[in-house]
Each structure stands twice: as C-alpha cells, then as structure tokens.
C-alpha cells in the first residue's frame, strides 16, 4: 500500500516521540480516542441489547492504545487506513475476551426478520428467548469512522494542544505494562505518579518491590478486604517475613483513620508489618501513629514511594 507521508506525519510523529521518551502527545491522544470509542461502543452495545458502561469500556480500550506493540507499529510509518484497521482489530480482540461478561437483555421488537437484517446473517437470533448474540464488531464501519475522525492531523493537533500543567488533576493514564518507559517518565517527572490509575499504581508498586527481591502476591483489585499486595521474604537472615501493602491514590493528605484501619489488617492477617503507600502525604496525626507502632506499621508518602521507584530502577535498568 502506498503511504502518504504528508498525511501521516502527525500520528507517526507522536508515536515516535513516545518511544523517544516524550510520551505526552500520545498519552493525550489515547485518552481522547478511548473516550470517544467508549462513547460509541456503549451506544452500540445498548442498541444490540447488551449493557456496559463507558467507564468499563474505556478501561478495556485504553490499555490497547498504550500497547508498546501498537505504538511501535505506528511509529514505523503505518498510513491512516492501516492505523485505523490495526486499532479496530485490537479493540475487537480485547473486547471478545470479556464479551462473556456482557449482560444481554431482550430486544424490544419480536420481528425476527427485522432483527436478522439488522444483525446480519452471521448474528443468530433466538426466537424462543428473544435474545440476540452480538459483540462490538456489530458495527465495525462505525467504529472505524470514530477512529478515523480522531486520528486526523487536525484533531490530533487540537487534542495535544491542551496545556500539560493541570494534567494530573484531569487525566488518568493507564499503561498495559510496567516497562522501562514508565520508570523513565516517573524518574524524569515525579509528579506523573499522581496521573496513574489505581490499578497501575498497585502494579507499579508490585513490580518495584519484586525488583527489590520480594516475592509478590498482587491481589485482584476488587473485594480484596483492603489488601492490595503481599510482599514476602522467605530467606531473610531473621527468617521468613510477610508484609501487607495497601496502595492509595489520594490527592488530599491521608489522615489517622485509614492508618488506624490498617492496623486491624495487621492483626487479622498476622503479617510481619503493614504499609500504607500513597501518591499523597500524611497528616501529623498519621505520622505520630506510625511512630507509635513503628515496629508493625510503615507509611510511604509520595517521596517514600519514589524512593522505592528509584531503587527498583537501579536494579532493573540502565538509563
């Protein structure tokens, strides 16, 4: 396929910038595109008889747009049509993996011919129960149109022209892997720690502690009873030790109550020590409580978490 260098320059360039340690433009582009695709997809699923929220769908789409594989492909000169097709393929692929979780409802009409026409020959309809079998590939053309609109050079320029100053207040970035790029970004600009979504923050802590020679048990992230990570040292000089880490993405200072609640987990799980790690800071009362129980409790504020990140980066990478 012949490639139009002029037409493709912006989308290719921001992908190249990402790989060259300047990720801001691609991150903003991905955030905006994920929101638009989620808006489209929510309506498409609803029209097809399914139920999924924009937030749920965005959480599925955004990691695909931040895939190192996709970014590398785009940076190497894919034209707009190839970019559209690749992004559509990735979104279809990842949605198919969670499709079983969609909650389908009866169609409002009982006209089977109408439904089969709308769904297409490959979309069976069960006339006994009145349910259709569908997925987000249902309207692939519409999906590709949504993507095409967002990757036009004019739209990308508008997207990335927003000042970066307040990014941490308005945008949450999510990465599909904890890789050297994320460590490099955080070392260069520590404030980006506050822009990570809650699950990425947990995974970053788990990855950093694993690099510091802990055996990690990362919890599922929901209904975990306040436990996010167990970090284990089995062969320490003082015998096996097990630490419980709770990760909190906060903007405001963390007070006494969350720290006090953490002490109950120390007793319930009979761990060596509990730790609360946050993207924010702690109140004086919280630090006083930590001093009172310093053999059982540790607090890691913004600076403390960055100490872990710096130590881990030294073990893992050479920048």
CORWOCOR-V83798 format. One record per run of one state. SS is the DSSP state (H for helix, E for strand, L for the rest). FROM is the first residue (numbers start at 1). TO is the last residue. Records with the same first field share a line. If there is no record, write none. Layout:
SS = FROM-TO + FROM-TO
//
This chain:
L = 1-4 + 20-23 + 48-53 + 66-67 + 76-79 + 102-111 + 120-124 + 127-130 + 133-135 + 151-152 + 161-166 + 171-172 + 174-179 + 189-189 + 197-197 + 212-214 + 219-228 + 234-240 + 249-253 + 255-255 + 270-272 + 279-281 + 283-283 + 293-296 + 301-301 + 317-319
H = 5-19 + 24-47 + 54-65 + 68-75 + 80-101 + 112-119 + 136-150 + 153-160 + 167-170 + 180-188 + 190-195 + 198-211 + 256-269 + 284-292 + 302-316
E = 125-126 + 131-132 + 173-173 + 196-196 + 215-218 + 229-233 + 241-248 + 254-254 + 273-278 + 282-282 + 297-300
//
